[in-house]
Amino acid sequence: MGFDIDTKIHCYILREGETKAPDFIQKVFDKAIAGQWIMAEGMKVGMTAGESMEAMVKLMEDAGYLYTPFIDSHEHLLDGTRDGDEDYRIVQKALAGKGADIAGFSIDNHAIGNMNEVGPSMGSFRTDHQHLKIQNNNIFAFEYMVHMNIAERRGYPLCINISNPQIITNKGVEFIQPLNEEIILIK
């Protein structure tokens, strides 16, 4: 099996006079990062991807997050049956009328290797992989999105995608590189 990674790194370009990312961006980012520690308990060797998905959704909902499952709109962009914005409209609809403290989330934890769809994958749009069992030493992109309403863009929630490579062992989730847990500031 080959190896590749799916890592997201988040940067903010400081405007004149700024020394940090705006509070509203930091708030959504922090809520997003917190999700990986909540969901990590829902991924265990021997579970099917579907069982893991259900466990992660329950853990996040119990922590106050709102599940906003995505569809696989990317697959249909080429044939013109979808426009690629459907996932964002799902988020907008789910968060409409909700306060700025409610966070929506979507999960796309997927196996990685030579091809990222080989192996168990936990995503609402990857149902054909949900019967596969998580094996000891399965490598995954721990990928998910968190979305929150912000006053700066009413009706257009800020979405932050997190992805940190991990390996699932008999000890649980172990990350295989330094975690992305901060916004890199660019001057």
C-alpha positions in Angstrom: 0.0 0.0 0.0 1.3 3.4 -0.9 0.9 6.4 1.5 -0.4 9.8 1.1 -1.9 12.3 3.5 -4.9 14.6 3.6 -3.9 17.5 5.8 -5.6 20.9 6.1 -3.5 23.9 7.3 -5.3 27.1 8.2 -3.7 30.5 7.7 -4.9 34.1 8.2 -3.3 37.1 6.5 -3.1 39.8 9.1 -4.5 43.2 8.1 -2.6 46.3 9.1 -2.8 46.7 12.9 -3.9 43.2 13.6 -1.9 40.8 15.8 -4.3 37.8 15.7 -7.1 36.4 13.7 -10.5 38.0 14.3 -12.3 36.6 17.3 -15.2 35.2 15.2 -12.7 33.2 13.0 -10.9 31.9 16.1 -14.2 30.9 17.8 -15.2 28.8 14.8 -11.7 27.3 14.5 -11.6 26.4 18.2 -15.0 24.8 18.0 -13.8 22.8 14.9 -10.6 21.6 16.7 -12.6 20.5 19.7 -14.6 18.2 17.5 -11.7 15.8 16.8 -11.3 15.1 20.5 -15.0 14.4 20.8 -15.2 12.2 17.8 -12.0 10.2 18.5 -13.9 8.1 21.0 -16.2 6.9 18.2 -13.4 5.2 16.1 -12.3 1.8 17.3 -10.8 -1.3 15.8 -13.5 -3.8 15.0 -16.3 -1.3 14.4 -17.7 -1.0 10.9 -17.4 2.4 9.3 -21.2 2.7 9.7 -21.1 1.9 13.4 -18.2 4.4 13.8 -20.1 7.1 11.9 -23.2 6.6 14.1 -21.0 6.8 17.3 -19.3 9.9 16.1 -22.6 11.7 15.3 -24.0 10.8 18.7 -20.9 12.0 20.5 -21.0 15.3 18.7 -24.7 15.8 19.1 -24.4 15.0 22.8 -21.7 17.7 23.0 -24.2 20.2 21.5 -23.2 20.1 17.8 -25.9 19.9 15.1 -25.4 17.2 12.4 -25.5 18.6 8.9 -24.7 15.5 6.7 -23.3 16.3 3.2 -24.3 14.7 0.0 -21.8 13.7 -2.7 -22.3 16.7 -4.9 -18.7 16.7 -6.3 -19.4 13.4 -8.1 -22.2 15.0 -10.1 -20.5 18.2 -11.1 -19.2 16.8 -14.4 -22.6 15.5 -15.5 -24.3 18.7 -14.6 -26.9 17.1 -12.2 -25.7 19.2 -9.3 -24.0 22.6 -9.0 -21.5 21.9 -6.2 -23.1 24.3 -3.7 -25.7 21.9 -2.3 -23.7 21.1 0.8 -23.4 24.7 1.7 -27.1 25.2 1.2 -27.7 22.3 3.6 -25.6 24.1 6.2 -27.4 27.4 5.6 -30.8 25.8 6.0 -29.8 23.8 9.1 -28.4 26.9 10.8 -31.0 29.3 9.7 -32.5 31.1 12.8 -29.9 29.4 15.1 -27.7 31.5 17.3 -24.0 32.1 16.9 -23.1 29.5 19.5 -24.6 26.5 17.6 -22.1 24.6 15.5 -23.1 22.3 12.7 -20.8 19.5 11.5 -20.3 17.1 8.7 -18.0 14.1 8.7 -15.7 12.8 5.9 -13.2 10.5 7.7 -11.8 8.3 4.9 -9.2 5.7 4.5 -6.0 6.9 2.8 -3.3 5.1 0.8 -2.9 4.9 -2.9 -6.6 5.8 -3.3 -8.5 7.5 -0.5 -11.7 5.5 -1.0 -10.1 2.1 -0.4 -11.2 0.9 3.0 -13.7 1.9 5.6 -14.9 5.5 5.3 -17.2 7.5 7.6 -19.1 10.0 5.6 -22.8 10.4 4.8 -22.0 10.3 1.1 -19.7 7.2 1.3 -22.4 4.6 2.2 -20.8 2.0 0.0 -17.9 1.8 2.4 -19.8 1.7 5.7 -20.0 -2.1 5.9 -16.2 -2.3 6.1 -14.5 -2.9 9.4 -11.8 -0.7 10.9 -8.7 -2.8 11.2 -5.8 -2.4 13.5 -3.4 0.1 11.9 -5.9 1.5 9.4 -4.8 4.9 8.3 -7.5 7.6 7.9 -7.8 11.3 7.1 -9.7 12.5 10.2 -11.6 15.0 8.1 -14.7 16.9 9.1 -16.3 20.3 8.8 -17.7 22.6 11.4 -20.0 25.5 10.5 -21.2 28.4 12.6 -23.3 31.5 12.0 -21.3 34.7 12.4 -22.5 38.3 12.7 -20.1 39.4 10.0 -21.9 37.3 7.4 -25.5 36.9 8.3 -27.1 33.9 6.5 -23.7 32.7 5.3 -22.1 30.5 8.0 -18.4 30.2 8.3 -17.2 26.6 7.5 -13.9 25.3 8.6 -12.6 22.0 7.3 -10.2 20.0 9.6 -8.2 17.1 8.4 -5.4 15.4 10.4 -4.0 12.0 9.4 -4.4 9.3 12.0 -4.0 5.6 12.5 -6.5 3.5 14.4 -4.8 1.0 16.7 -6.0 -1.2 19.5 -5.1 1.9 21.7 -7.6 4.0 19.8 -6.9 7.1 17.6 -3.2 8.0 17.2 -2.2 11.0 15.1 0.8 10.4 12.8 2.0 13.9 12.4 1.8 17.1 14.5 -1.8 18.2 14.7 -3.1 21.3 13.0 -4.5 23.0 16.1 -3.7 26.7 15.4 -4.3 29.3 12.8 -1.0 30.3 11.2 -0.7 34.0 11.0 0.9 35.6 8.0 2.2 39.2 8.2 
